[in-house]
């Protein structure tokens, strides 16, 4: 069964923002645009909310009305063209039916983000997991056959390449992760798997694009004890997105007030946590025990 369209991609959202701005500058309503171009209001709404992939002819018609300079037109047509192609995950048929629409959309956002702020309460962040740890989280979770688990593990390992990516001049993702100390103590997959996972955290925390902080038990309550979250930061005029993975389904937040609230919470979490160096010392002590 074909996958239903998910939330708009980052590139479509960026293009949508440009189209809304052009129309606002021209001081035109959607009804007036339809009268002058023949592009109906429904189509225009879908383009301006990132829910449709525009045809080049439609874009050119709108650009003529909005008097968009040629250089800007070329850049936006290229942006629209690239938005037609999904990321590595959706190009792979073997993964297409394995993941929820929300999780697949999240992975697409993640692959285009410039930075990520991730807080986890009881599990190691997915981008920092060893293969054995990732597999154990799935084996002991909801029932799945072995083949499905292995495909999901491959997806998680493939996601981690954004920490070292060099494709098309893109810099590696800047990851700032904060975890509750509980995540370090939970024995996932057995003692050997846990020990290897702690060792990987030490290794990754030495990378220039990774900062890992731990909130120790002794520091008491903190602002996000009720759940984990990820803030994806895109830059280039694209608004940030907050993602929460819930038992009832994946949840995306995009309103500015919501993003600000999570940003403030993450700042408080960072302040409450040990610094990256002291966090590495704590992890090293746990390994030594």
Residue, then its C-alpha position, 0 to 999 in steps of 0.5 A: x500500500x502506498x505511503x500517505x503524504x506526511x507533514x511537509x518536508x523542510x524544503x517545501x516548508x521553506x518554499x511555502x514561507x517564500x510564497x506567503x511573503x511574496x503575496x504579502x509584499x504584493x498586498x494580494x489576497x488569495x482570491x485576488x491571486x486566483x482572479x489574476x492568474x487562474x491559480x485557484x485558492x485551494x491550490x494556493x493554500x496548499x502551496x503556501x502551507x507546504x502541502x503540495x509540490x508545485x509545478x514549475x509553470x505554476x511557480x513562474x505564473x506566481x513569480x510573474x504576478x509577484x514580480x520576483x527577480x530572475x535570480x531568486x526565481x531560479x533558486x526557488x525553482x531549484x528548491x522546488x525541484x529538490x523537494x520532489x525527491x524524498x530522502x534516503x529512507x523513502x527511496x529504499x523500498x525495504x524500509x517503506x512499510x516498516x516505519x510509521x509516517x511520523x517517524x519517516x517524516x522525522x528522519x527526513x527532517x533530521x537528515x536536513x537539520x543543521x543542529x539538534x537538541x535532544x533530551x532523553x530520560x531513560x534511553x540513550x539517544x538514537x544517534x549515539x546508540x551502538x548496534x547491539x543496544x539499538x537491537x536490544x531496545x527493539x527486541x524487548x519492546x513491542x513484538x516484531x519478527x526478526x527480519x523487521x527488527x534487523x531492518x529497523x536497526x539498519x535504519x537507526x545505524x544509517x541515521x547516525x551517518x549525519x554525525x560524520x556526513x560530508x555530502x554536497x558540502x554539508x557539515x556534520x550535524x551539530x548534536x547537543x544531547x542531555x540525558x538523565x543519569x537513569x539512562x546510563x544505569x538502565x541495563x539494556x541488552x545485558x551488562x556487556x551491551x551496557x558497557x560497550x554503549x557507555x564506551x561509545x558515549x565516551x568516544x562520541x563526546x570527544x567529537x567536535x560536533x557532539x556535546x553530551x551532558x548528564x543530569x546526575x541523580x543528586x541534582x534532583x528534579x528538572x524541567x523535563x522529567x515528564x518526557x523526552x524531546x528533540x528540537x531540530x534546527x534548520x537555519x536558512x530561514x526555515x523554522x525549527x521543529x520539535x518532535x516527541x515520540x509517544x506511545x500513541x504516535x509521533x507528534x510534531x510542534x511548529x508554533x513559535x511559542x511552542x518552540x520557545x517553550x522547549x528551547x527554554x526547557x533545554x537551556x534549563x536542562x543544560x544548566x542543571x546537567x554536568x558539563x561535557x567533560x564532567x559527564x565523560x568523567x561520570x561515564x568513565x566511573x560507571x565503566x570502571x565499576 
